[in-house]
Amino acid sequence: MNKTFKTYAAIFIIVMIILALLEVNKKETTDWRKNFDINEKSPFGLFVFNNEAKNLFKNNLKKVEQIPYEYYNQHKKDPHNIVVIENNFDKESWNKILAQVSEGSDAFLMVSRMPKEISDSIGYYDSEISFEEENVLKLTDKKYQNDFVKLDKFPSGRGFSFIKPNVEVLGKTVEKKNTDQVNFIKVKFGKGHIYAHTEPLFLTNYYLLKPGNVKYAQDVFSYLPDRETLWFVSNKSSASRFFMRFVLSNPALKYAWWVFLGGFILFIFFNAKRKQRIVPITEPLRNTSLDFVKSIGNLYLQEGDFHDMMAKKSQYFLNKVRMDLLIDTQTLDEEFAKKLQLKTGKNMEMISEAIALIKKGQDPYASVIKEDLTRINKLLDEIFK
């Protein structure tokens, strides 16, 4: 082992010791991100709500990790409740939810920003209604007047700034310096209803663990009828990510991981020996013309420019007709078709169809699909066989 290698090994060991000391002395920090993850115990995760949800919905709750579009394509359901908590779906999934509501289901949407598909369908929109750092969530029903949640950490401040006559207001955001603003509504849609709440933050661990706040959550969900409830949850933690998160969240496993990683790297260093280099096999130069043609063909296919490919195929064919058959291709009329039929011996029906497709390829405004390109390619190759 030479001197240079010993120096690098010593530097590496010192760096690993320093990193280990920094890791041991590092203070635990609180993650204040609004993740709304059912497995997260951080302040704005849904770990507590996830554990209490079955009791809240009287054991009628079913968590679904599929997106609504996939789930409803596979399952036909009778009218039921749908719960969505700060989840982003594609347009097709929101339309599936609306379709279920129109047939008698009730959708409970707890999202700070209402999706456009929902707001456009039932005629309301949400916006920034408050910029205060603290506010209070209250329900409008008199029997719930004593139940409220005080938001003192990062409220979204969103609500509904335009309310139509057919919209029932169920809850408001109350502030000292501003008038009350609507944050919870109910809208009739087809045979069912849509409940929309723009402040899902009260369902997170930080607020549910505060005394009295659970009662507000119970009041909010009490508007849903007592029947099967589907909660579309976001599967934010994949298996591989969960494994690393579990290891790094446990101090003993975390230090064992770092020791293993350092030992593994040292093992590679100490076992690296000079070996006989393998003499590379030099392959002879090969003709790459065919590869080039395939690459160009694949490029056109990926771009989907069937019109350009069809025009080039037609141009190549007409040039071959002029050069090999000595037929004028200036005008593609009946006379041209008869001459082509006489010199190739193909039937007139095939030649007429080929000429029609050639004209379509030459027309810059024609709509060309993949089937047209396939057909003309087959016809032109058949004519010159």
N, C-alpha and C positions, 0 to 999 in steps of 0.2 A: 504494500500500500504506500503510494507516494505521499510526499508532504502536502501537495495541493489538495489531495482528496481528504486527508486528515483535517486540514483547515476548514474545508466546506462542511465536513461532518460536525466539527465542533461548533461552527456558526449555526448550523441547523438545530443542534441540540439546545443551544442557548436560546434561540428564537422560540422553540417549542416550550421551554421552561417559562419564558416571559409571557407567552400567550396563556399558559396554564394559570400562572399567578394572576394575570389580569382577569381571567374568567372566574377564578375563585373569589376575587375581591369585588367583582362587578355587582352592583345593586340591582335588584329586580325592579323593572319598570312596568308601569301599567299601560296596557294597550287600550287606547281610547278610540280606536277605529270603530266605525259603525258597520260591523261585519254581518250581523243578523244570522250568525251561524248557530245551528242547533247544538253543535258539539263544543262551542266556545264558552269558557267560564269567565272571559273578559267582561268588563262592564256592559258593553253593548252587544253581547252575544245573546242567544236565546236558550241557553242551557236550562235555566230554571223553568221557563215557559214550556219547553219541550217535556220536562218531567211532570209538570202539572196539567198538561193539556188533556190527558185522558179523563181526569176527574172533572175538568172544566166542561168537557163535552159529553159527560156521562157515559164514557166508554164507547161512544159512537164515532170516535175519531179514527181515521185511517190516513197515515202519512204516505204520500206518493212521491217518489224521487224522479219519476218520468216527467217530461214536460206535458202539459195538457193535450197538445196535438197528438202525441204518440199514445197517451193513455186512452183518450176517448176514441181513437181509431181501433183500439184493441178491446174496449169494453163498452157495452151498451148499458146505460144506467137509468134507473127511475129517478124522478126528482130528488135532489139531495142538496146538501150545503157544500159550498166551495170556499176554501180559505186560502188567501195568498198574502204573505207577509214579506214586503220589500224584496220582491223577486222580479227579475227581468225576463220576460218571455218574448218569443218571436210573434210576428203578426198573426200567423196561423193559430197559435195557441190561444191568444186573446179572442180570436174569432170563435174558436171552439168553446171557450167559456161563455161567450155571449149566446151561442147557440143553445147551450145547456140551460142558461137562465131563461131564454125565451120559451123553453119547453116546461118551465115550472120550477127550476132549481133557484137557489139563492146564492149569490156570490158576495163574499165579504173580502174586500180589497183594502189591505192596510199598506199603502205605499205612499211615500212622500211625494212622488211625482206620478200623476196618473198617466197611464199609457194613452197615446193619441187614439188608438182603436176604441178605447172605452169612452173617452170624453166626446169623440165625434159621434158615437152611436147614441148616446143618451143626452147630448146637448148641454154639457157644462164644461168648465175648464178650471184648473187650479193655478195658483200663482203664489208669489211671495207676499204674505200678508203681515208679517211681523219681523222686526229686526232686533227685538229685545232679547237679552241673554237669559231671561227668566219669564215663564208664563204658566198658566194653570189650565188644565184640560177639564172641562165640565160637560155634563149632559143636560139637555134642555128639559127632559122629563122631570116633573116635580118630585116623583118618588125617588129620584136619584140625586137630588140636590145636595145631599151631604157627602156624596162620594166624588172625589176629584183626585187629580194627580198634578203635583207641582213639578214642572220641568226646570231644573236648575243647571243642567249640563247639556250644552250643544243642541237645543231644540231646533228643528228644521225651520220652524216659522212659516210653514206652508198651509194653505187652506183654499177655500173656494171663494173667489171674488165675484162670481156671477151665478146667481141662483134663479132658476126658472120656477114658475108657479107650481109645476107638478113635482117639484123636489121637496122632500120632507127633511127639515133640519133636525138632526138628533144630538149634535154636540158642537161646542164652541171653544175657541181659545180666548181666555180672559187675561187681560193685562191691566196694570194700574193706569198707564198713561194713554191707552188707546181704547177704542170701542171694541166690543166683543166681535170676534171673527169666526166664521163657520169653518169647521174642520171635519165634520162627520155628517153625512147625508144618507138618505134612502131614496132610491129612484125605482119606479115601476118600469119593468122592461119585459114585454111579452106577458107570459104567465108567471114570471118570477120577479125577483127584486135584486137590485145591486146596492150593497152597502159599501160606502167608500169613506175611509178614514185616512187623513193625510199625515198623521203623526204616529207611526208605529213604534216610536222610541219607548213608549211607556210599557211595552212588552219585554224589554231587555232586562238583563240580570240586575243592573244598577237600580232600576226603578221598582221592579217587582219585589225586591228584597226589602224595600222600605215599608214600614208599617202603614196599613190602610190602602196601599195602592192596588193590592190584589182585588179588592172590592170593585174598583173602577173597571178593571179588566173583565170581571164577571158581569158587570152591568152592560158593558159594550157588547159582549157576545150573547147576552140574553135575548137580543132581538132575533137571533136565528131560531127557526123552529127545531124541535127535538126530533132529529132524524139523522141518518148517516151523513157524516161530514168528511170531505176529502181535503186534506191539507197538502198542497203542492209545495214541498220543501226543496231547497236548493242543495244539491250534493256538492258542497264546496271542498270537501276533503277527500281527495283520492286516496287509494290504498297506500301508494308509495309515499305521498306527502304525510299521511297519518303516521307511518312508521317512523320517519325522521322526526316528526314533531313529538312523538311519544318519547323517543330516545333523548332528544335535546331538552325536553321538559323535565326529565328526571336527572338530578345532579349526578348521581352515581353512574348511571348509564352514559351521561354526557362525557364525564371524565374518562370512562373506560373507552368510549369511542375515540377520543382524542389520543389516548395512549396507543390504542390499536393502530390508528392512522399514522402516528409518528413512527411506531415500530415497523410498520409495513414499509414505509418509505426508507427507513434505515436498512431494512433487510434487502431492498432493491439495490441500495448503494453498495453495501458490503458484498453482495453476490454478483456485482457487475464485473465480469472478467473479460479480458481481451480474447476474442474468438476469431477464428479464421473467417475472413469475409467470403461470402459466397460469390463466385464469379457469375455475373448476370448473363442470362441468355439473350443474345441480340437477335431479334427476329428480323427477317428480311423485309424490305419495304414492300408494301402491298398496294394494290390498286384500290384507291378510296373513292373512285367515281361513283360506285353503287351506293356507298355509305352517304355520299353527298346528296345523291338523288333522293334517298330515303329520308334524310334530314330535312330537305326542302319540302318533300311531300308531307312529312309529319308536321312541319311548321304551318303549312297551309291548312292542314286538317285541324290543328289546335286553334288556329285563328278563326276557323269556320268561314273562310272567304271562298265559298263554293262558286260564286259568280266569276271571280277572277280566274280560278282554275278551269272553269268551263270555257271562258273566253280564250284562254291560252290553248286548250285542247282543240277548240274549233279552228283557231289560227294555224296550228300545226297541221291539222288535217287538210285544210284548204291549200296550204303550201305544198303538201305532198301530192294533192290532186293536180295542181298546176305542173309540178316538176315531173311526176311519174306518169300521169295519164294525159298530160297536155290539154287539159280542159280549162277554159277561162272561168274564173270564179268571181268575176266582177258582179254578176247578177245571179242570185240564187233563185231562178225561176223554174218553170216546167221544162224548158229546153235544157237547162243545166242538169235537172234530175234525169231526163231521158238519156243524155250523154253518159252520165255517171252510171246509170243502170246498164247501158250497153257495154261499157268497158269493164265493169266489175262483175256483171252477171247476177247481181243481187236483185231481190224482188223490189218492186216499186214502193210497196208499203213501208219496208224498212228504210229505204232511201228518203222517202217523204218525211218520215218521223225524225230521221237524223237531221235533215235540212231545217225542220221546224225548231229543233233543239239548238242547232247552230245559230239560227237567227235570234233565239232567246238569249244565248250567251253573248251575242254581239250587241244586244240592246242594253245600254247602261242603266236603264230604269227598270229592267225586268227583275222580278223576284225569283231567285234561284235557291232551291233547297238541295239537300244532300242526295235525294233520290234522283233529281234531274242530272246531277253530275255522274252518278253511277250509271244511269241509263245511257247517256251520250257516250260515255267511255266504252260501254259494251257495244253499242251500235257501230261506232267508228272503227273499233278494232275488228268487228265482224265484217265490215265492208271491205277492208283491205286484206282479209285473210287469203 
